[in-house]
Amino acid sequence: MKKTLTEIAGIIEGEVVGDGSLIIHGLNGIKEACEGELTFIANSKYLSLLKTTQASAVITPRDMTVPGKAIIRTDNPSLAFAKAAELFGQGVVPHFQGIHPRAVIADDVQLGEKVAVGANVIIESGCHIGDNAVIYGNCYIGHNVRIGSSTIIYPNVTIREKTVIGKRCIVNSGSVIGSDGFGYEQISGEHVKIPQLGIVCIEDNVEIGACVTIDRARFDKTIIKRGSKIDNLVQIAHNVVIEENCIIISQVGIAGSVTVGKNSILAGQAGVAGHLTIGENTTVAAKAGVTHSVEPNSIVSGFPAKPHAQVKKVNAVLQRLPIYIKRLKDLEKRVEKIEGTDQS
């Protein structure tokens, strides 16, 4: 495919500065781009690369000028580049269609229109799969599961019984949704399993990364609300509620009965103890350990997690600890000399 810069600008809602008739045949990163390709810059730390990029044109913020390059000014360069990538079909692999003959589907399963089911998929009795859903090979869909329209389930996903997944969701490979919550009672020195009677409910437009585990509730529901995005290797325990539009980044662990407020971010390797509430619009920094509930609109870090501004002050003091120790030793020596002089 080839498009002029003006044609691309019209599709991504941008303004051309320079030669609008320039022909673009592909897209690439700012370091990797060659002549005839379009790139973008959204972060000021990459400004120096504009001097060396071989790209013929650059998508930029509205207030940027790039001497010697044709540009498309946009409100959101990253989003504009994504739209351009869709235009050129880069990174887009069309989903397969139809029902593979090696799929095993119970007789009473309700399949919507244009549902695609891959090889070795098992769909148990009582399931309902919405229109245009895609279930890739080697997936297991348990009894009475509901999957909304246009949802994509990638290979090797397990969705346990009675799980509900909304519309336009994505579940990446290796994830397990609806596994038993980790619940036991210690009786006479033995761990006795507590039945997990609830379900998992995932609302519309949720994306779940690879190898994520979301446990069913002991009672009622574990809920992931609409628009939330979960990175790879995340553990979400029973009866957790993730409110709307949250971001949960890789290797986060959330213990049971936690509520995470809407628009919150849990950064990589953060851990949250059970039965806590994290207020809306909160950011939990990477590797933080949350042991108490967090007020809305907070930024917390460290272990145990505290307000980030306070943690920065503590860390600044810790960095100077060797200096303080040396001063203390010097003071001890001076005191010893003074005391020795007084005794004489």
C-alpha positions as CSV (number, residue, x, y, z in Angstrom):
1,M,0.0,0.0,0.0
2,K,1.1,3.5,-0.8
3,K,-0.5,6.7,0.5
4,T,0.4,10.4,0.3
5,L,1.1,12.3,3.5
6,T,-2.0,14.4,2.9
7,E,-4.2,11.2,2.6
8,I,-2.7,9.8,5.9
9,A,-3.2,13.2,7.7
10,G,-6.9,13.2,6.7
11,I,-7.4,9.7,8.3
12,I,-5.5,10.4,11.5
13,E,-6.9,13.9,11.9
14,G,-3.6,15.7,11.6
15,E,-2.1,18.8,9.9
16,V,0.6,18.4,7.3
17,V,3.6,20.7,7.4
18,G,5.8,20.3,4.3
19,D,5.3,18.2,1.2
20,G,1.8,16.7,1.4
21,S,2.3,14.8,-1.9
22,L,5.1,12.7,-0.3
23,I,4.5,9.0,-0.9
24,I,4.6,6.7,2.2
25,H,4.7,3.0,1.8
26,G,5.1,1.8,5.4
27,L,5.6,2.7,9.1
28,N,8.5,2.1,11.5
29,G,10.1,3.1,14.8
30,I,12.1,6.3,14.8
31,K,15.4,4.4,15.0
32,E,14.5,1.7,12.5
33,A,12.7,3.8,9.8
34,C,14.0,4.1,6.3
35,E,13.2,6.4,3.3
36,G,9.6,6.2,2.3
37,E,8.5,5.3,5.9
38,L,6.5,7.3,8.4
39,T,7.5,7.4,12.1
40,F,6.3,9.3,15.2
41,I,7.6,11.0,18.3
42,A,5.6,11.3,21.5
43,N,8.2,11.6,24.1
44,S,10.7,14.5,24.4
45,K,13.5,12.1,25.5
46,Y,13.7,10.9,21.9
47,L,14.1,14.3,20.3
48,S,17.7,13.7,19.6
49,L,16.8,10.8,17.3
50,L,15.1,13.3,14.9
51,K,18.5,14.3,13.7
52,T,19.4,10.8,12.6
53,T,16.2,9.1,11.6
54,Q,15.9,8.1,8.0
55,A,12.1,8.3,8.0
56,S,10.7,10.5,5.2
57,A,8.0,12.0,7.6
58,V,7.2,12.2,11.3
59,I,4.0,12.3,13.2
60,T,4.5,14.9,16.0
61,P,2.6,16.9,18.7
62,R,0.9,20.1,17.6
63,D,3.6,22.4,18.9
64,M,6.6,20.7,17.3
65,T,8.6,21.7,14.2
66,V,11.2,19.3,12.6
67,P,13.6,21.2,10.3
68,G,14.2,19.3,7.0
69,K,11.3,16.9,7.5
70,A,7.7,16.7,6.5
71,I,5.5,16.3,9.5
72,I,2.0,15.6,10.5
73,R,1.0,17.5,13.6
74,T,-1.5,15.7,15.8
75,D,-3.1,15.9,19.3
76,N,-1.8,12.4,20.2
77,P,1.1,11.2,18.1
78,S,1.0,7.7,19.6
79,L,-2.7,7.2,18.9
80,A,-2.3,8.7,15.4
81,F,0.5,6.3,14.7
82,A,-1.7,3.4,15.8
83,K,-4.4,4.5,13.4
84,A,-1.8,4.8,10.6
85,A,-0.6,1.3,11.3
86,E,-4.2,0.0,11.0
87,L,-4.5,1.9,7.6
88,F,-1.4,0.1,6.3
89,G,-2.4,-3.2,7.8
90,Q,0.9,-3.5,9.7
91,G,0.9,-5.9,12.6
92,V,-2.7,-7.0,11.8
93,V,-3.3,-10.7,11.2
94,P,-6.9,-11.5,10.3
95,H,-8.6,-14.0,12.6
96,F,-9.5,-17.4,11.2
97,Q,-13.2,-18.2,10.4
98,G,-15.5,-21.1,11.0
99,I,-15.7,-24.1,13.3
100,H,-12.7,-26.5,13.1
101,P,-13.8,-30.1,12.7
102,R,-11.6,-31.1,15.7
103,A,-13.5,-28.7,18.1
104,V,-15.6,-30.5,20.7
105,I,-18.8,-28.5,21.3
106,A,-21.7,-29.7,23.5
107,D,-25.0,-30.1,21.7
108,D,-26.8,-27.4,23.7
109,V,-24.1,-24.7,23.3
110,Q,-25.5,-21.5,21.7
111,L,-23.2,-20.0,19.1
112,G,-23.9,-16.6,17.7
113,E,-23.3,-15.6,14.1
114,K,-19.9,-15.8,12.6
115,V,-18.3,-17.4,15.7
116,A,-14.9,-18.9,15.0
117,V,-13.7,-22.0,17.0
118,G,-10.2,-23.5,16.5
119,A,-8.8,-27.0,16.7
120,N,-9.0,-29.0,20.0
121,V,-11.3,-26.4,21.7
122,I,-13.7,-27.9,24.2
123,I,-16.9,-26.0,24.9
124,E,-19.0,-27.7,27.6
125,S,-22.7,-27.8,28.0
126,G,-24.8,-24.7,28.7
127,C,-22.4,-22.1,27.2
128,H,-23.4,-19.1,25.2
129,I,-20.9,-17.5,22.7
130,G,-21.8,-14.1,21.2
131,D,-21.6,-13.0,17.6
132,N,-18.2,-12.7,16.0
133,A,-16.4,-14.2,19.0
134,V,-13.1,-16.0,18.2
135,I,-11.8,-18.9,20.3
136,Y,-8.4,-20.1,19.2
137,G,-7.1,-23.7,19.4
138,N,-6.6,-25.7,22.6
139,C,-8.9,-23.6,24.8
140,Y,-11.2,-25.1,27.4
141,I,-14.6,-23.4,28.1
142,G,-16.3,-24.8,31.1
143,H,-20.0,-25.4,31.8
144,N,-22.4,-22.5,31.5
145,V,-19.8,-19.9,30.5
146,R,-21.0,-16.8,28.7
147,I,-18.7,-15.0,26.3
148,G,-19.8,-11.7,24.7
149,S,-19.8,-10.7,21.0
150,S,-16.5,-9.8,19.3
151,T,-14.4,-11.2,22.2
152,I,-11.1,-12.9,21.3
153,I,-9.8,-15.9,23.3
154,Y,-6.2,-16.7,22.3
155,P,-4.7,-20.3,22.4
156,N,-4.4,-22.3,25.6
157,V,-6.8,-20.3,27.7
158,T,-8.9,-22.0,30.4
159,I,-12.2,-20.5,31.3
160,R,-13.8,-22.3,34.2
161,E,-17.5,-22.9,34.8
162,K,-20.1,-20.1,35.0
163,T,-17.6,-17.4,34.2
164,V,-19.1,-14.3,32.4
165,I,-17.0,-12.4,29.9
166,G,-18.4,-9.3,28.2
167,K,-18.2,-7.8,24.7
168,R,-15.0,-6.9,22.8
169,C,-12.7,-8.4,25.5
170,I,-9.3,-10.0,24.8
171,V,-7.9,-12.9,26.8
172,N,-4.3,-13.7,25.9
173,S,-2.6,-17.1,25.8
174,G,-2.1,-19.2,28.9
175,S,-4.5,-17.3,31.2
176,V,-6.8,-19.1,33.6
177,I,-10.1,-17.4,34.5
178,G,-12.3,-18.8,37.2
179,S,-9.9,-21.1,39.0
180,D,-10.6,-21.9,42.6
181,G,-9.8,-19.2,45.2
182,F,-7.1,-20.0,47.7
183,G,-9.2,-20.8,50.7
184,Y,-8.5,-23.3,53.5
185,E,-9.4,-23.8,57.2
186,Q,-6.8,-25.4,59.5
187,I,-8.4,-28.2,61.3
188,S,-6.4,-30.6,63.6
189,G,-3.2,-29.5,61.9
190,E,-4.5,-30.1,58.3
191,H,-5.6,-27.5,55.6
192,V,-9.2,-28.3,54.7
193,K,-10.3,-26.8,51.4
194,I,-13.2,-24.3,51.5
195,P,-15.5,-24.6,48.5
196,Q,-15.4,-21.7,46.2
197,L,-19.0,-21.2,45.1
198,G,-18.9,-17.8,43.3
199,I,-17.9,-16.8,39.8
200,V,-15.8,-14.4,37.8
201,C,-17.5,-11.6,35.9
202,I,-15.5,-9.6,33.3
203,E,-17.2,-6.6,31.8
204,D,-16.9,-5.1,28.3
205,N,-13.6,-3.9,26.7
206,V,-11.3,-5.6,29.2
207,E,-8.0,-7.0,28.1
208,I,-6.2,-9.8,30.0
209,G,-2.6,-10.5,29.3
210,A,-0.8,-13.8,29.0
211,C,-0.6,-16.2,32.0
212,V,-3.0,-14.1,34.2
213,T,-4.9,-16.0,36.9
214,I,-8.3,-14.6,38.1
215,D,-9.9,-16.7,40.9
216,R,-13.6,-17.3,41.3
217,A,-15.2,-15.8,44.4
218,R,-15.9,-17.8,47.5
219,F,-19.4,-16.3,47.3
220,D,-20.9,-13.9,44.7
221,K,-18.4,-12.5,42.2
222,T,-14.8,-11.6,41.4
223,I,-15.3,-8.6,39.1
224,I,-13.1,-6.9,36.5
225,K,-15.1,-3.8,35.3
226,R,-15.2,-2.3,31.9
227,G,-12.2,-0.9,30.2
228,S,-9.6,-2.2,32.6
229,K,-6.4,-3.6,31.2
230,I,-4.4,-6.4,32.9
231,D,-0.8,-7.1,31.9
232,N,0.9,-10.5,31.8
233,L,1.6,-12.7,34.9
234,V,-0.9,-11.0,37.3
235,Q,-2.7,-12.8,40.1
236,I,-6.1,-11.6,41.1
237,A,-7.6,-13.5,44.1
238,H,-11.2,-14.4,45.0
239,N,-13.7,-11.6,45.5
240,V,-11.5,-8.9,44.2
241,V,-13.2,-6.0,42.5
242,I,-11.3,-4.0,39.9
243,E,-13.3,-0.9,39.0
244,E,-13.5,0.8,35.6
245,N,-10.5,1.7,33.5
246,C,-7.7,0.4,35.8
247,I,-4.2,-0.6,34.7
248,I,-2.7,-3.6,36.4
249,I,0.9,-4.1,35.3
250,S,3.0,-7.3,35.1
251,Q,3.6,-9.5,38.2
252,V,1.1,-7.7,40.4
253,G,-0.4,-9.8,43.1
254,I,-3.8,-8.8,44.7
255,A,-5.0,-10.8,47.7
256,G,-8.6,-11.7,48.4
257,S,-11.5,-9.2,48.8
258,V,-9.6,-6.1,47.7
259,T,-11.3,-3.3,45.8
260,V,-9.3,-1.2,43.4
261,G,-10.9,2.1,42.6
262,K,-11.5,3.3,39.0
263,N,-8.7,4.8,36.9
264,S,-6.1,3.4,39.3
265,I,-2.7,2.0,38.3
266,L,-0.9,-0.8,40.0
267,A,2.7,-0.8,38.7
268,G,4.9,-3.9,38.2
269,Q,5.4,-6.3,41.1
270,A,3.2,-4.3,43.5
271,G,1.5,-6.4,46.1
272,V,-1.8,-5.7,47.9
273,A,-2.8,-7.4,51.1
274,G,-6.3,-8.8,51.6
275,H,-9.5,-7.0,52.5
276,L,-8.2,-3.5,51.6
277,T,-9.6,-0.6,49.4
278,I,-7.4,1.3,47.0
279,G,-9.2,4.6,46.3
280,E,-9.9,5.8,42.7
281,N,-7.3,7.6,40.7
282,T,-4.5,6.1,42.8
283,T,-1.1,5.0,41.6
284,V,0.8,2.2,43.4
285,A,4.4,2.4,42.4
286,A,6.5,-0.7,41.3
287,K,7.4,-3.2,44.0
288,A,5.2,-1.4,46.6
289,G,3.6,-3.5,49.3
290,V,0.2,-2.1,50.2
291,T,-0.7,-3.2,53.8
292,H,-3.4,-0.6,54.6
293,S,-6.2,0.9,52.6
294,V,-5.3,3.9,50.4
295,E,-7.2,7.2,50.0
296,P,-8.4,8.3,46.5
297,N,-6.1,10.3,44.3
298,S,-2.9,9.0,46.1
299,I,0.5,8.0,44.9
300,V,2.1,5.4,47.2
301,S,5.4,3.5,47.1
302,G,7.8,1.4,49.2
303,F,7.1,-1.2,51.8
304,P,5.0,-0.8,53.6
305,A,3.5,1.6,51.1
306,K,3.4,5.2,52.1
307,P,2.8,8.5,50.3
308,H,5.4,8.7,47.6
309,A,6.6,12.2,48.6
310,Q,7.4,10.9,52.1
311,V,9.1,7.8,50.7
312,K,11.3,10.0,48.5
313,K,12.5,12.0,51.6
314,V,13.3,8.8,53.4
315,N,15.2,7.4,50.5
316,A,17.2,10.7,50.2
317,V,18.2,10.3,53.8
318,L,19.2,6.6,53.3
319,Q,21.5,7.6,50.4
320,R,23.4,9.9,52.8
321,L,23.6,7.2,55.5
322,P,27.3,6.4,54.9
323,I,28.1,10.1,55.4
324,Y,26.1,10.3,58.6
325,I,27.8,7.2,60.0
326,K,31.2,8.7,59.3
327,R,30.3,11.9,61.0
328,L,29.0,9.9,64.0
329,K,32.2,8.0,64.3
330,D,34.2,11.2,64.1
331,L,32.1,12.7,66.8
332,E,32.6,9.6,69.0
333,K,36.4,10.0,68.7
334,R,36.2,13.7,69.6
335,V,34.1,12.9,72.6
336,E,36.5,10.2,73.7
337,K,39.4,12.7,73.5
338,I,37.5,15.3,75.5
339,E,36.6,12.8,78.2
340,G,40.2,11.6,78.4
341,T,41.4,15.2,78.8
342,D,38.9,15.9,81.6
343,Q,40.0,12.8,83.5
344,S,43.7,13.9,83.3
